[in-house]
């Protein structure tokens, strides 16, 4: 039977939840509780969590339960990721996290309209489905995955869509890191408005 996901976001397809250290971007090195929602139609061929794409594979879980689980941990910060979390209405989830004094972070491709009240929005746009303007305008961080040389030009295109205060990151795609990292280093040296993001959790062998 297909999931009947309520429009009010009180039930969400939860793939996994875990307490760990943030591994990428501006908040690297900080403890946080991760909530990975199932469901994505962006379809990146290099995605490292393809098992998240089909929402039907993941149990509908009460947002209240997710909030209670997050509140058990010392770091009062939650990262909502996917999949593509903005497929769902996240107003209820973020409201209740804030009621518990928990900060809210999201990692999104921006392919769907923004819902939820966020302390930090990381926009990681994908070529397969363009971000919506309202997500780009609100982003605190733009993180572009560099898979080949053409991605530098693509990154600059999206940098024009975000606010002047938005942090700009270039991150090598993991399987191409040996090839792309030296190019990113050279690019950032020539274009210092950008910074380098690495998937430090993979080096640390943590989730």
N, C-alpha and C positions, 0 to 999 in steps of 0.2 A: 504493500500500500504506500502511495506517495506521501511524502511529508506534507502536512498542512501547517505551514509556518504562519503564525498570526501576524497581522500587519503592525500590531503594537509592540512587537519585539520582546514579548514576555517569554517566548520559547525560541531557542536558537539552536542550529545544528552544530554541536560541539565536537570537534575532532579530537582535541587534546587541550589540556591545561597543565601548566608546570611552572615551578618557581626556579628562576635561573638568573644569570647575568646577561644584560643586554650586550649583544655582540657587534652591532653595526651602528654607524652614523653618529649623530651628536651625543646620544646618551650611552655610548659604549662604556662598559665597565660598571654600570649601575645595576643593582638588584631590581628585579621586577617579576611580577606574575604574568605569564603569557597565556592568552586565551586564543586558540586557533579555531576559527569557524570554518566549517565545510561549505563548499560551493564556490565555483569560479568558472567564468566563461571567457577569461582573457587568453588563456592557453599559451603561455610562454613555453617554448620547446625546451628551454634550459631550467625550467622550474624544478626545485629540489624537493617539493612536496606535492607531486602530482596526485597523490592519494587524497588530497584535500579537495579536488575539483568537484567530485560528485557529492552533493549535499545529502543524497539519500543514504550514503554509507555511514553517516554519522548521526548519533541519537539526538533527537530534540531534547534540549535540556533547559530547565527553568532558569531564566536570567537571575532570579533570586538565589538560586543554588550557586551559580557562578560567582555572584557577589560574595556570598558567605564563604566560599572556598578561598577567594582572594583575600578576604579579611583575616584569614588565619595566619598570614605571613608578616614578618617584621617590616618589609618594604611596602609602603603604602603607594604602590604604583602598579598599574596594569597596562600591558601592551595588548591591544586587540589586533590580530593579524588573520591571515587566511592561507589559502583561498583568497576571496575578495570580500572583506567584511561589510563593505558598504552596499552590498546586495540587499542587506537587511536594515530595518529601522533600529538604530542603536540608541535612540533617545532614552528609552526606559533603562537600559543597561548602564549608560553613563550617569544618568541622574542618580541611580541607586548607589553606584560606586562613589560618587561625590558625597552622597549623604553619609557614607562611612568614612569620609576623609581620605579617599583613595584617589590619586591623580590618574588621569586617563590619557593614554597614548594610543595612536592608531598608525598602522602601516598599511597603505592603500595604493592601488594603481590609479585611483581617482576616476575610474571608469563609470562610477555611479554617483548620483547627487549626494551631497554631504548630509548625514544625520548624526546625531549625538553631540554632546558638549565635550570638547577635547582640550586638554592642557597642552598637548603636542601632537601635531599632524605631520607625519612623514609621508610625502608624496613620492612614490617610486613608479613613474609612468612606464607603460609598456607599449611597444610599437603596434601590438595586435589590437588594442582598443584604447583610443585616446582619452586622456583625462578630461573631465568636465571643468569648465572655467571656475565654478564656485569652489571646487576643491583646491585648484591651483592658487587661487587668490588667498585662501586661508592657510596655506601650507607654511609651517615653520621651518621645514627642512625638505629640500629636493635631493633625492638620492637616485642617481642614474647608474644603472648596471651597464658596464662596458664589456660587450661581447666581441666587437670588432671595431676597426678604426672609424667607421662611419658614425659610431655612437657619440663621438665628441661633437660633431655638428648637430646631432640630434639633441644632445644635452644642452647646447647653447640655445636651441630653439625653445626648449621648455623653460630655460632660465628666464626668458623674456616674459613668461606667463605668470611667474610668481612675484611676490612683493620684494622690494629692495632689501628688506630685512631678513629674507629667507636664507637659511644656511644652504650652501651648495656643496654636494658631495659626488665624487666619482668613485665607483666601486667595481673592481674587476669581477667578472663572472667567474665563479670558483674553478670551473674546469679549464678556463683560459687564463688563469691568473699569472702563470709564468710568462705568457706572451704579452698580456695586456698591462700588467703592473708597471714595467719600465716605461711604457708609452704614457700611462697616467702620471707617473712621476714627472716626466718631461713636460707634460701638458700643464700640470699644476704649477710648475716652476715658471712657465711662461704666462700662465693665467691664474694669478694667486687669489682671485676671488673664489676659486674652487679649492676644496680640501679632499683628502683621500680617506675613504672608508674601506676598512677591511673586515672580513667576516671572522673576527677574533674568536668567536665561540667555536669555530671549527678548529682553530689552532689549539684552543684550550680543551677541546674534546668534551664540550658540554652542550646541552640542548639549545 
